[in-house]
Amino acid sequence: MTTQHVWQSYSQDLKHFILSKVKDPAITDDILQDTFIKIHTKLETLKDESKVKAWVFSIARYSVLDYFKSTNLTFEIANS
């Protein structure tokens, strides 16, 4: 599994997820970039490649939370 493979498989879905939370395309792109930096630097820690989708969405969710914490904004995360 490579970062490029993860990007090709999940970047559009992650972008839509992030945009649904922050409602700003520029901020979405920044958070998406931050998410993929984290994915790239931690990809070797993923033990089960069958769980990559849940793993990348978890990283995206925490990146969105970090953004809201840094800007003192709040939002709700729906439990799925």
Secondary structure, DSSP 4 states (H G I P E B T S, - for coil): --HHHHHHHHHHHHHHHHHHHH--HHHHHHHHHHHHHHHHHHGGG---GGGHHHHHHHHHHHHHHHHHHHHT----PPP-
